[in-house]
Amino acid sequence: MTGVTGGATGGDGRRKGAAGLVAGAALGYVAGSRTRRVELHDVPADDRDGGEPRKGPGREGVAPDPDSDLKPDSPGDVTAPSWKYVLRKTGREFGKDQCTDLAAALTYYGVLALFPAALALLSLVGLVGDPRETVTTLLQILLDVGAGTAVETIEPTLMSLAQAEGSGFALVAGLLAALWSASGYVNSFSRAMNRIYEIREGRPVWKLRPVMLLVTLVMVLLAALVMVALVLTGPAAEAVGEAIGLGSSVVTVWSIAKWPVLLLVVVLIVAILYWATPNVEQPKFRWISLGAVLAIVTWIVASAAFGFYVANFGSYNKTYGSLAGAVVFLLWLWITNLALLFGAELDAELERGRELQAGIAAEESVQLPARDTTGIEKADEKHEEDVARGRRLRLSRGATQETADD
């Protein structure tokens, strides 16, 4: 009898132990699911080789070195199955990340930043050339790619900015104010890039804002270089060549060679935007980003197609009347931002494909460590505090906060 009782007791203990294990596993699954929503880029222990591990965003785990030797170094080293996965994933993530909505937000910030950026740009160009001639050349290029209606909208404002005079302190102060305003677009693009890389912003404002200002300054300087090069064509190039003692053959070579050079500079501008804005430690900077090339090509083709549609089939004048030019310009900016986000998605998914080919578990999220987790950790602490207050309020059946805290 005692043996039977002991056996029954042992059976009950085993059943309780099994139930405890099941309950513990269930709680662990729930906790793990909750953690995965807050903490990103989990890497299994057997997938962490290939470089010194880095701290991930707001968790105790680690992410592999962004420059791991296990990853394919160039796009040519990526296998055909990996490319197929990357291209399919790029299209799906473009929709999943709601890039059409992100492009609309970027268009809003782009409009706010456009004219301050143009003022800063023309101020820099005015130091070495005629801003009015620069504006004329730029508008002609926009006409060539099919953005004629957009040109009609922005031409008066750009011309008035080009004719504004400034010198000394006023020029410097205006340039700094314009850069500060124009950096709003770069900040918005940073948030979009964080969405694409599936990571939260962790850099404090006192770190993030100077970086975004620096990126804006670099982009404006490179854009000024592009615009000066565009102005130095035809008679202007011949006059400069004669002034510095260059022969006509050099001027001819410049007139031909400047276009691929300018295209590379534009690609570099986009590549800097892709590399510097997200809160992830990306692999070493590449002067030519494949996503940037795709973005520029997509933008050129889409702009030409949109211009052809507006000129031949669109009825914006009938629908919007005097606002047609502004509406078309906004649509063109939206298309521009769509192209930029599409290129960014390709870069992110290409990094995922490189990691997968290296045996790194990146099927759930791209395994890149965060640049900074300070903001993420503080946000998590505040979230836990709010959850605790809410729980006390629930348990007290809606009593005052003081009573709930007691």
C-alpha positions as CSV (number, residue, x, y, z in Angstrom):
1,M,0.0,0.0,0.0
2,T,2.8,2.3,0.9
3,G,4.5,1.4,-2.4
4,V,1.4,2.2,-4.3
5,T,1.0,5.5,-2.4
6,G,4.6,6.3,-3.0
7,G,4.3,5.4,-6.7
8,A,1.2,7.6,-7.0
9,T,3.0,10.4,-5.2
10,G,6.0,10.0,-7.5
11,G,3.7,10.0,-10.5
12,D,2.0,13.2,-9.3
13,G,5.5,14.7,-8.8
14,R,6.5,13.8,-12.3
15,R,3.2,15.1,-13.7
16,K,3.7,18.4,-11.8
17,G,7.3,18.6,-13.0
18,A,6.2,18.0,-16.6
19,A,3.5,20.6,-16.2
20,G,6.1,23.0,-14.8
21,L,8.4,22.4,-17.7
22,V,5.5,23.0,-20.2
23,A,4.5,26.2,-18.3
24,G,8.1,27.3,-18.2
25,A,8.5,26.7,-21.9
26,A,5.3,28.6,-22.7
27,L,6.4,31.5,-20.5
28,G,9.8,31.4,-22.2
29,Y,8.2,31.5,-25.6
30,V,6.0,34.5,-24.7
31,A,9.0,36.3,-23.1
32,G,11.1,35.5,-26.2
33,S,8.4,36.7,-28.5
34,R,8.1,39.9,-26.6
35,T,11.9,40.4,-26.5
36,R,12.1,39.9,-30.2
37,R,9.7,42.8,-30.8
38,V,11.9,45.1,-28.7
39,E,15.4,43.7,-29.2
40,L,16.6,43.1,-32.8
41,H,19.2,41.0,-34.6
42,D,19.4,37.8,-32.5
43,V,22.3,35.6,-33.7
44,P,22.6,31.9,-32.7
45,A,25.8,31.0,-31.0
46,D,27.0,28.9,-33.9
47,D,26.5,31.7,-36.3
48,R,28.7,34.3,-34.6
49,D,32.1,33.5,-36.1
50,G,33.8,35.6,-38.7
51,G,35.2,38.5,-36.8
52,E,35.1,40.0,-33.3
53,P,31.5,40.1,-32.0
54,R,29.8,43.4,-31.5
55,K,27.1,44.4,-29.1
56,G,23.7,44.4,-30.7
57,P,20.9,46.9,-30.2
58,G,19.8,46.8,-26.6
59,R,20.4,43.1,-25.8
60,E,22.9,40.8,-24.3
61,G,23.4,38.9,-27.6
62,V,26.0,39.8,-30.2
63,A,25.9,40.5,-34.0
64,P,28.7,39.4,-36.3
65,D,31.3,41.9,-37.5
66,P,29.9,43.9,-40.4
67,D,33.2,43.3,-42.4
68,S,33.3,39.5,-41.7
69,D,35.6,37.7,-44.1
70,L,32.9,35.0,-44.5
71,K,30.7,37.4,-46.5
72,P,31.0,37.7,-50.3
73,D,33.2,40.8,-50.8
74,S,31.6,42.0,-54.1
75,P,28.3,41.5,-55.9
76,G,30.0,39.2,-58.4
77,D,30.7,36.8,-55.5
78,V,27.0,36.5,-54.7
79,T,25.6,33.3,-56.1
80,A,22.7,33.1,-58.5
81,P,20.3,31.6,-55.8
82,S,21.3,34.4,-53.4
83,W,20.6,37.0,-56.1
84,K,17.2,35.5,-56.8
85,Y,16.4,35.6,-53.1
86,V,17.7,39.2,-52.8
87,L,15.6,40.5,-55.7
88,R,12.4,38.8,-54.6
89,K,13.0,40.0,-51.0
90,T,13.7,43.6,-52.2
91,G,10.3,43.8,-53.8
92,R,8.4,42.3,-50.9
93,E,10.2,44.4,-48.3
94,F,9.5,47.5,-50.3
95,G,5.8,46.9,-49.8
96,K,6.1,45.5,-46.3
97,D,8.0,48.7,-45.1
98,Q,5.2,50.9,-46.6
99,C,7.8,52.7,-48.7
100,T,5.1,54.6,-50.6
101,D,4.0,56.2,-47.3
102,L,7.6,56.8,-46.3
103,A,8.2,58.5,-49.7
104,A,5.2,60.7,-49.0
105,A,6.7,61.8,-45.7
106,L,10.1,62.4,-47.3
107,T,8.3,64.5,-50.0
108,Y,6.8,66.7,-47.2
109,Y,10.2,67.2,-45.5
110,G,11.8,67.6,-49.0
111,V,9.5,70.5,-49.8
112,L,10.4,72.1,-46.5
113,A,14.1,71.6,-47.0
114,L,14.2,72.3,-50.8
115,F,14.5,76.0,-50.8
116,P,16.8,76.3,-47.8
117,A,19.0,73.7,-49.5
118,A,18.8,75.7,-52.8
119,L,19.8,78.9,-50.9
120,A,22.8,77.2,-49.4
121,L,23.7,75.6,-52.7
122,L,23.4,78.9,-54.7
123,S,25.4,80.7,-52.0
124,L,28.3,78.3,-52.4
125,V,28.1,78.4,-56.2
126,G,28.0,82.2,-56.1
127,L,31.4,82.2,-54.6
128,V,32.9,80.8,-57.8
129,G,30.3,81.5,-60.5
130,D,27.1,83.1,-61.5
131,P,24.1,81.6,-59.6
132,R,21.6,82.7,-62.3
133,E,23.5,80.8,-65.0
134,T,23.7,77.8,-62.7
135,V,19.9,77.9,-62.2
136,T,19.3,78.1,-65.9
137,T,21.5,75.1,-66.6
138,L,19.9,73.1,-63.8
139,L,16.4,73.8,-65.0
140,Q,17.3,72.9,-68.6
141,I,18.5,69.5,-67.3
142,L,15.2,69.0,-65.6
143,L,13.5,69.8,-68.8
144,D,15.6,67.3,-70.6
145,V,14.5,64.5,-68.2
146,G,10.8,65.4,-68.7
147,A,10.1,67.4,-65.6
148,G,8.8,70.4,-67.5
149,T,5.8,71.2,-65.4
150,A,7.9,71.0,-62.2
151,V,10.4,73.5,-63.8
152,E,7.6,76.0,-64.3
153,T,6.7,75.8,-60.7
154,I,10.1,76.2,-59.1
155,E,11.8,78.5,-61.7
156,P,10.6,81.9,-60.2
157,T,11.6,81.0,-56.7
158,L,15.1,79.7,-57.7
159,M,15.7,82.7,-59.8
160,S,14.8,85.0,-56.9
161,L,17.2,83.1,-54.7
162,A,19.9,83.3,-57.4
163,Q,19.5,87.1,-57.6
164,A,19.7,87.6,-53.8
165,E,22.9,89.3,-52.6
166,G,24.8,88.5,-49.5
167,S,28.3,88.8,-48.2
168,G,30.4,88.3,-45.1
169,F,28.5,87.5,-41.9
170,A,25.1,87.6,-43.6
171,L,26.2,85.0,-46.1
172,V,27.7,82.7,-43.5
173,A,24.7,83.1,-41.1
174,G,22.2,82.5,-44.0
175,L,24.2,79.4,-45.1
176,L,24.2,77.9,-41.6
177,A,20.4,78.6,-41.2
178,A,19.8,77.0,-44.6
179,L,21.8,73.9,-43.7
180,W,19.9,73.5,-40.4
181,S,16.6,73.7,-42.2
182,A,17.7,71.4,-45.0
183,S,18.9,68.8,-42.5
184,G,15.3,68.1,-41.7
185,Y,15.1,66.0,-44.8
186,V,18.2,64.0,-43.9
187,N,16.7,63.3,-40.4
188,S,13.5,62.1,-42.0
189,F,15.6,59.9,-44.4
190,S,17.4,58.5,-41.4
191,R,14.1,57.3,-39.8
192,A,13.1,55.7,-43.1
193,M,16.4,53.9,-43.3
194,N,15.9,52.6,-39.7
195,R,12.6,51.2,-40.9
196,I,14.3,49.5,-43.8
197,Y,17.0,47.9,-41.6
198,E,14.4,47.0,-39.0
199,I,16.2,48.8,-36.2
200,R,15.2,51.5,-33.7
201,E,17.0,54.8,-33.4
202,G,19.4,54.6,-30.4
203,R,21.6,57.7,-31.0
204,P,21.0,60.6,-28.6
205,V,19.9,63.9,-30.1
206,W,23.3,65.5,-29.3
207,K,25.0,62.7,-31.3
208,L,22.4,62.3,-34.1
209,R,21.8,66.0,-35.0
210,P,25.5,66.9,-35.7
211,V,25.9,63.8,-37.8
212,M,22.8,64.7,-39.9
213,L,24.1,68.3,-40.3
214,L,27.5,66.9,-41.4
215,V,25.8,64.7,-44.0
216,T,23.7,67.6,-45.2
217,L,26.8,69.8,-45.6
218,V,28.7,67.1,-47.5
219,M,25.7,66.6,-49.8
220,V,25.4,70.3,-50.5
221,L,29.1,70.6,-51.2
222,L,29.0,67.7,-53.6
223,A,25.9,69.1,-55.2
224,A,27.6,72.5,-55.6
225,L,30.5,70.7,-57.3
226,V,28.0,69.1,-59.7
227,M,26.3,72.3,-60.5
228,V,29.6,74.2,-61.1
229,A,30.7,71.4,-63.5
230,L,27.3,71.7,-65.3
231,V,27.9,75.4,-65.8
232,L,31.4,74.9,-67.2
233,T,30.2,73.7,-70.6
234,G,30.3,75.2,-74.1
235,P,31.5,78.8,-74.2
236,A,32.0,79.0,-70.4
237,A,34.3,76.0,-70.5
238,E,36.3,77.5,-73.4
239,A,36.6,80.8,-71.5
240,V,37.9,79.0,-68.4
241,G,40.3,76.9,-70.5
242,E,41.8,80.0,-72.2
243,A,42.1,81.8,-68.8
244,I,44.2,78.9,-67.3
245,G,46.1,78.1,-70.5
246,L,44.4,74.8,-71.5
247,G,44.1,73.9,-75.1
248,S,40.9,73.3,-77.0
249,S,41.5,69.5,-77.0
250,V,41.4,69.5,-73.2
251,V,38.1,71.5,-73.2
252,T,36.7,69.0,-75.7
253,V,37.7,66.0,-73.5
254,W,36.2,67.7,-70.5
255,S,32.9,68.3,-72.3
256,I,32.7,64.5,-73.0
257,A,34.2,63.1,-69.9
258,K,32.3,65.3,-67.4
259,W,29.0,63.4,-67.8
260,P,30.2,60.0,-66.4
261,V,32.2,61.8,-63.7
262,L,29.1,63.8,-62.7
263,L,27.0,60.6,-62.6
264,L,29.5,59.0,-60.3
265,V,29.4,62.0,-58.0
266,V,25.6,61.8,-57.9
267,V,25.9,58.1,-57.1
268,L,28.4,59.0,-54.3
269,I,25.9,61.5,-52.8
270,V,23.2,58.8,-52.6
271,A,25.7,56.2,-51.3
272,I,26.7,58.6,-48.5
273,L,23.0,59.1,-47.7
274,Y,22.5,55.3,-47.5
275,W,25.6,54.6,-45.4
276,A,25.6,57.4,-42.8
277,T,21.9,57.8,-41.9
278,P,20.7,54.5,-40.4
279,N,21.5,53.4,-36.9
280,V,23.5,50.3,-38.0
281,E,27.2,49.7,-38.3
282,Q,27.4,49.0,-42.0
283,P,30.3,47.3,-43.8
284,K,33.1,49.4,-45.0
285,F,32.0,52.4,-47.1
286,R,31.9,51.7,-50.8
287,W,32.2,54.7,-53.1
288,I,29.7,53.1,-55.5
289,S,26.7,51.5,-53.9
290,L,24.7,49.1,-56.1
291,G,21.5,50.4,-54.5
292,A,22.6,54.0,-55.3
293,V,23.1,53.1,-59.0
294,L,19.7,51.4,-59.1
295,A,18.1,54.5,-57.5
296,I,19.7,56.9,-60.0
297,V,18.8,54.8,-63.0
298,T,15.2,54.2,-61.7
299,W,14.8,57.9,-61.1
300,I,16.0,58.9,-64.6
301,V,13.7,56.3,-66.2
302,A,10.7,57.1,-64.0
303,S,11.1,60.9,-64.4
304,A,11.2,60.5,-68.2
305,A,8.1,58.2,-68.2
306,F,6.3,60.6,-65.8
307,G,7.1,63.6,-68.0
308,F,5.9,61.8,-71.1
309,Y,2.7,60.9,-69.3
310,V,2.0,64.4,-68.1
311,A,2.8,65.9,-71.5
312,N,0.6,63.5,-73.5
313,F,-2.0,61.9,-71.3
314,G,-2.3,63.8,-68.0
315,S,-5.2,66.1,-67.3
316,Y,-3.7,67.9,-64.3
317,N,-4.5,71.3,-65.7
318,K,-8.2,70.5,-66.0
319,T,-8.3,68.9,-62.5
320,Y,-6.2,71.3,-60.5
321,G,-6.2,74.4,-62.6
322,S,-3.5,76.9,-61.4
323,L,-2.2,74.3,-58.9
324,A,-1.4,71.8,-61.6
325,G,2.3,72.7,-61.6
326,A,2.6,72.4,-57.8
327,V,0.9,69.0,-57.9
328,V,3.0,67.7,-60.7
329,F,6.2,68.9,-58.8
330,L,5.1,67.1,-55.6
331,L,4.4,63.9,-57.6
332,W,7.8,64.1,-59.2
333,L,9.4,64.5,-55.7
334,W,7.5,61.5,-54.5
335,I,8.8,59.5,-57.4
336,T,12.3,60.6,-56.6
337,N,12.0,59.5,-53.0
338,L,10.4,56.2,-54.1
339,A,13.5,55.5,-56.3
340,L,15.8,56.4,-53.4
341,L,14.0,54.0,-51.0
342,F,13.9,51.2,-53.6
343,G,17.7,51.5,-53.9
344,A,18.0,51.5,-50.1
345,E,15.9,48.3,-49.9
346,L,18.2,46.6,-52.5
347,D,21.3,47.5,-50.4
348,A,19.7,46.2,-47.2
349,E,18.6,42.9,-48.9
350,L,21.9,42.5,-50.6
351,E,23.6,42.7,-47.2
352,R,21.1,40.1,-46.0
353,G,21.9,37.9,-49.0
354,R,25.7,38.2,-48.2
355,E,25.1,37.2,-44.6
356,L,22.9,34.2,-45.5
357,Q,25.5,33.0,-48.0
358,A,28.1,33.3,-45.2
359,G,26.0,31.1,-43.0
360,I,24.8,33.9,-40.7
361,A,21.2,33.6,-39.5
362,A,19.8,36.7,-41.2
363,E,16.5,35.3,-42.5
364,E,14.5,37.1,-39.8
365,S,16.5,40.4,-39.7
366,V,19.7,41.8,-41.2
367,Q,22.5,41.0,-38.7
368,L,24.2,44.4,-38.3
369,P,25.1,45.9,-34.9
370,A,23.6,49.2,-33.8
371,R,25.8,52.3,-33.9
372,D,24.4,53.3,-30.5
373,T,21.9,51.7,-28.2
374,T,21.6,54.5,-25.6
375,G,18.2,55.7,-26.8
376,I,16.8,52.2,-27.2
377,E,17.7,51.3,-23.6
378,K,16.2,54.5,-22.2
379,A,13.0,53.9,-24.3
380,D,12.8,50.4,-23.0
381,E,13.1,51.5,-19.4
382,K,10.4,54.1,-19.8
383,H,8.2,51.5,-21.5
384,E,8.7,49.1,-18.5
385,E,7.8,51.9,-16.1
386,D,4.6,52.6,-18.0
387,V,3.7,48.9,-18.1
388,A,4.3,48.7,-14.3
389,R,2.1,51.8,-13.6
390,G,-0.6,50.4,-15.9
391,R,-0.5,47.1,-14.1
392,R,-0.9,48.7,-10.7
393,L,-3.8,50.8,-12.0
394,R,-5.5,47.7,-13.4
395,L,-5.0,45.8,-10.1
396,S,-6.4,48.7,-8.1
397,R,-9.5,48.8,-10.4
398,G,-8.9,52.4,-11.5
399,A,-7.9,53.9,-8.2
400,T,-5.9,57.1,-8.2
401,Q,-2.2,56.8,-9.2
402,E,-1.1,57.4,-5.6
403,T,-3.3,54.6,-4.3
404,A,-2.1,52.3,-7.1
405,D,1.5,53.1,-6.3
406,D,0.9,52.2,-2.6
